[in-house]
Amino acid sequence: MRVHAVVNVRFWLFKGRIRKLVHGVRFKKVVVAVLGLCRETVVMGWALVEGEGGGRPRVEVRVRAKVRRRGRCGRCGVEAAFYDQGGGVRRWRHIDVGFATCVLIGVARRVDCPEHGPTVAQVGWARHDSAFTRAFEDLVVHDAIVGNKQAAADRYGVSWRAVNSMCVRLATEALGRVDLLDGLVAIAIDEVKYKKGHKYLTVVCDHFTGKVIWAAKGRSKAVVGEFFDALGPQRGGALGFVTCDGAEWIRAVLRERVPEAVVCIDTFHVVGWATDALDQVRREEWNQLRRVGGAAAAREMKGMRWLFLRNWENLTGPQKGVLRGLARANGRTFRAWQLKEELRDLFKMSLPKARRALDEWLAYASRSKLAPFVKLARTIRHYRTSIEATIEWRLTNGLAESTNASIGRLRANARGFHDPHAFITMILLDRGGHTPNLPWATP
């Protein structure tokens, strides 16, 4: 291993000064600018160390904090008197300088914290209990969120566990600065799968900010109860709106914990119920046509499955013609399609019109002699209050469904998560709005 002195600048200071470069620019200013160090950091010297076996070279920069009479605790930030010089010289991995890696070297003094006792003092370039600088951690965690932890680890030459620890450290720091459950008025509750075998997380979003504010392992009444325990009765009483699907493990807790909140049901799930009922009628007619020997008609009925999934306004002219012809060819399936479209149109109406239209729809569905829609009418009556609230306030669970899609991207990029807590950390960093800025980005 060889140490090179570049442009006549020595590693450690000679008589307390670093020589100047051309045009009168102090090399210290160049180093501070290139490394992106803060004003509280004093550069004392540097060296270039050649890599072993043809590996990457390493830039070592000796730094110290500005002299202060008192320091701050690295854990809580409370000002305290200095205790001692610490355990000697420490090293922090910094952002790479071109082809070379970079390491900051300095003494980490300890302070006598009133709460934590002798503790390493805060330094401007690194977080407490970390072997990496703030800038390096922000960069690695940013890449881990955009890509995945293993890719970030491979790129920067650190271990996967080191990247995971960085993510936990940044999430803990970010969540310690804000109370995500404060000032909630409208929330969305949904579940998202994190692992095969029916392994789910319960995720809560804020409708006003569009961010994830809480997540926990499992999907049950107990898990939803944990959220309202964390929220507390006072803030729960201020909650005005909750959107969710028809899951009783959510709605039962809402009736008990926030009875005054308006519960809106997701339009996507209501229309999905009608689409499933339509598909059941289609399959019944398809099987009936096969039994009576209408092979050609059965093939046409089978091919209509994907046509029925599309909205009327998104159909082409020939496709609309096929549905108009269905009224003459198969009245039962056409009635089922009409019921599905009429239910979907209800959510576009004003509340008074929607109430009248819903009364008519329920009466028609109950007399339709289509067993799936007779059953659906009973379901709609059960959730009618939530359906009318959705029409009145125009709140749906679309925010949660969109968030689930983004969470699915995180899961796919990481090729799955063994530990749900690691998954929750990434969700809160990405969808909670706590993704660190790149070190050179303007905040």
N, C-alpha and C positions, 0 to 999 in steps of 0.2 A: 504494500500500500504506500503510495507516494502522495505527498502534499505539495501542491504547486502554489507559488505566489504569482498572481496574475497582475499585469500592469503595475508592477512595483508596489503593490499594496500588501503589507504584512498581515498575518492572521490576527495577532493580538496588537493592541495599540502600542505604539512606541512613543513614550512621553505624553500619552493621553491624546494624541492627535492622529488622524488618518490623512495621508498625503492627498493633495489635490490632483484631479485629472486636468486635461486641457480645457481651455476656455474658463478656467477658474471655478469649475463645478466640483464641490466636495463629493468624494466617492460615497460618503455616508448617505447623502441625499439620493444618489443613484440606487443604492441598495434598498433604502426605505421605500422608494417609489416602485422599484421592480418587485419587491416582496409584498407590497401593500400593507405595511405595518402602520399601526396607529401612532399618534403623537406621544402617547405615554410610553412608547418603547424606544429605548436608546440602543443603537447599534454600536458595539465596542470593537468588532473586528470580524474577519471572515477568512475562510480557506477553502480551496478546491481539493478534494480528496479523490484520487483516481480509483475507479472500481476494481475489485479483485477479479481476476480471470476474465478480463474483457467486459465486465459488467458496467452498469451505468455509473458515471461519476457522481459524487455527492458534494453539494455546497453546504458547508457548515458555517453558520452565522452566530456569533456570540452576542447575546442581548441581555439587557437588564431593564427593570422598570425604573421610571423616574424616581429620584430620591424623595421620599415623603417621611414626615415625622411619625405618621401612623399608617397602618395598612387596613385592608378590609378582608373579612373572613371569606374564604373561597366557597363556603357552603351557603351562608345566609347573606353575605354582603355587608354585615354590620362592621362599622369602623372599630378598630381595636389596636392596642399597642403591639409592637413587634415582640416576639417571644425569643426566637433564635434564627440562625441562618439556614435551618432546615436540614435535610439529609444530604446536602452536597449538590453537585451539578446535575441538572436534569436535561433531557432532550425531548423535543417535540417535532414530529414530522410536519413539514409545511408543504405548500403547493410547489410542484416541480418547477424548476427553472430551465426551460428548454429541454434538452436531453437529460439533464442531471436532476437527481432528487435534491431536496433541500431539508435541512434540519436546523432548528433553532436550539441553541445551547445557553443555559443560564441557571442561576441559583434561585430556587424557590424558597423564599423566607417564610417563616411561620409567624402567625399572630396569636395572641391569647384571647380567643373569642369568649365572651361572657356565657354563651349558650353551648358552644361545641368544644371549648377548651383549646389547647394548642392545635391549630389548623393551618394548612398551607394558605398563604395569602393569595388574593386574586392577582392575576396577571392579565395584561391587556390583550395578549395574543392567544390565550388558550382557556378552555373551560376547566372547571375543577375536576380532578381525578381523571384526566385524559392525557394520553401520550401523543395527541395530535393538536394542531392549532385550530382555532375557530374557523379560519378560512378553509383549511383542508377538510374539516368535518362538514362544513356547509356544502362544499363542492361534491364530496363523495355521497352525501345523503341526497342531494339534488339528483345525481345520476342514478342512485338506487331507486328513487321514486319514478323517474322517467323510464328507466329500464328495469333492472332488478339488482338485488344485492350481490349476487355472484358476479355479474358483469362488472359492477363497480369495483368489487374486490380485485378482479383480474386486471382491470385497467390501471389501478393505482398501486398494485403490488402489496395489498394487505389481505388479511384473512376475512372470511365471511363473518366470523364472530365479531371481528373488529368493526365491520360495517354495521352489523346488527346493534352493537353497543352504541355506536354513533347515533343511529336512528332513535334508540331509546333515550339517549342523553338529550338530543335535540327536542324530542317530543315532551319529555319531562320539563325541560326549561320553558318551552312555549306554553304548555298548559299551566305552568306555575305562575305565568304572568297574567292570565285572564281567567274569568269564571264563565265557562261556556253555557252554563245553565241560568245565567242571570238575564232577566228581561225578556223571557220567552212569552210569546203571545200565541203563535201558531206553530205546531210541530207536525211532522210526518213520521209514522212508525212503520217499519217493515222489516222483513228478515232477508238475509242473503246467505247463500251457501258458501262455505269456505273449504269443504272437504267432502269427498264422496262418502256415502253411507249415512245420508241425512244429518250431516253436521252443519249447523247453522249459527249465524250471529244475528242478534237483534240490533238494528241500527235506527237511530233517531236523528232527524234533520230539522233545522230551523227554516221555516218557510220564508222568512224575511231575508235572511242572509244566504240561503241555499247551501249551507255548510253542515257537515256532520258534527253533532255536538255530543254524542254519546254512543257507545257501542259495547256490547257484552256477549259472551259466549252463551249459546242456547236460544231457544224460542219457546217460552212458556209464560204462564202467569207470574211465576216467581221472578223471572228475568225482567218483565215489564214492571213488576213491583219494585225491583231494585232501582230502576230509573226514577220512579216517583219518590222512593226513599231519599235518593240523592238530591232530588229537586226540592223536597220539603213541602209541608202543607201550605205555607204562605205563598211561595212562588207557584205551587200547583193551583192555588185558588185564583191566581192572576192569569192562568192559562185559558185562552178564549176558544181556540180551535184545535182539533186533532184530526188528521186525515190518516186513514188506514184502509186495509181491505176488510173482508167480512170475517176474519179470523176471530173466533170467540175468546181465544187466549189473550187477545189484546182488548177487545171490547168489554169483557167482564171486569177487567182491572180498571178501565176507564169509568165504568158505571160506579165503581166503588170509590176510586180515589179522586176523580175530577167530575162529579155528576153534573156540574154547571157548564162544563165545556161543550161546545157544539162539535159533534162527531160527524165528519164527512166521509163518505165512502168513495173509493176510487172508481171513476167511470170506466176505466180500462177493464176492471174485474167484472163490473155489471154487464157491459157489452160482451165480455168473454163468456159469461154464463149463458147469454142468449145465443152466442155463436156455437157453444157446445150443445145446447138444446137443438139448434138447427141441424147440426151434424148428426145427432142421434136420429132425427126424423129422416134425414137423407139416407143413413145406413139402413133404417127399417124399410124404406121404399126400395133401396137397391137390393136388399135380400129378397123382398117380395117379388120384384121383377125377375130375379134369377130363378126363383121357385116356379114361376108360371111360364118360364121359357123365353122371356123377352131379353135375349142376350144383348142385342144392339142397344136397346133402351137402358139396360143395366150398365153397359159401358159408358154411355153418356151421363148417366146419373153419378157414376163413380168419378168421372172427370170434372164434375161440377164442384167438387169439394173445395178446390182452390179458388174457384170463382166466387163462392159464397163468403170467403174470407175477406174479399175486397169490398170497400165502401162503394155505394152507388155512384158517387161523383167521380170516382177514380176509374170507372169502367169505360171501355171503348164502345163505339157504336154497335159493332157486332156482338159484343158481350152483353150489352143491354138488350139486344134483340133476342138473345138466347133466354134471358130471364123472362122477357115478355111472353115468349113461346112456352115457357114452363107453366104459365097460368092455364094453358089449354091441355098440356101434356100430363101434368101431375099437380093437381090442385092442393094436395096435402103439403107437399114440399114448398109450393109457392106461398101458401099461407104461413108456413114456418119462416120463410125468408122475409115476408112482409112484417111479421111480428118482431123479428130481429132488427130490421131497419127502423121501424117505428119507435122501438125502445131507444135506439141510438139517437134518433132525432129529438127525443125528449130533453136531452141535456143542452140543446141549443135554444130552448124556449125560455121565456120569462117564467117566473115562479107561478103566477096565477094560471097561465095557459098550460104549463107543465102539469099542474095538479089535475086540471080537467082532463088533459090528454092521458095522464096516468090512470085515472079512474076508468076511462074508456078502454085503455090497453089491458088493464087487469080483467075487466069484464069479458073482453074479446078472447084473451088468452085462456081464461077459465072455461069458456064454452067452445074452445077450438077443437076439442076431441083429440088434441095432440098431447099425449101423456107427458113428454119432456117440458112442454110449455105450461101445462097445468101445474106441474111441480115448480117450475120457475116462478109462476105467479104467486105461489105461497111464499117463496123465498123473497120476492120483491116486496110483498106486504110486510114481511118481517123487518126488512131494512128500509122501509119507506121513509122514515124520519131522516135517516142519514142521506138518502137519495135526494130528498127535497132540500136538505141543508147544502148539499153539493151544488144543486142548481141555483140556489139563492146566493151563496157566497163565492161560487166559482173556484172552490178549492178542491184539488184532487191530490192523489198520491203520486202524481207524475214526477214530482221532485225526487221522491224516494226511489222510484223506478229508474230514473235517470242516474241517480247516485249509484244504484246497484250495478248499472252497466259500467260505470267507471271503476267501481270496486272489482268487477269481474275482469277488467283489464289489468288491474294490479295483480290479481290472482293468476291470470294467464301468463303475464310477464315473469312472475316468480316461479312458474310451473307448480303452483300450489304451496300451501303453508302447513307444516306439521303442527306448529304452535299457534293457537288462535290469538294469543296475546301479541305475538309478533305481527300478525295480520292486522289486528286492531291498531297497533302503533302506526303502521303504514297508512291505514285508512284515515286516522286523525291527522297525520302529516299532510297527506295529499288532499283529501276531501274536506278536512277541517280547516283548510286555509293556512296551514303552518309549514308549507314547503319553504325551505330556506332559499333566500336569493343567492344567486351566484356571487362570489366575493367581489367581482368587479362591477356588478349591477348597481344602479342607483336605487336606493330604497324608496 
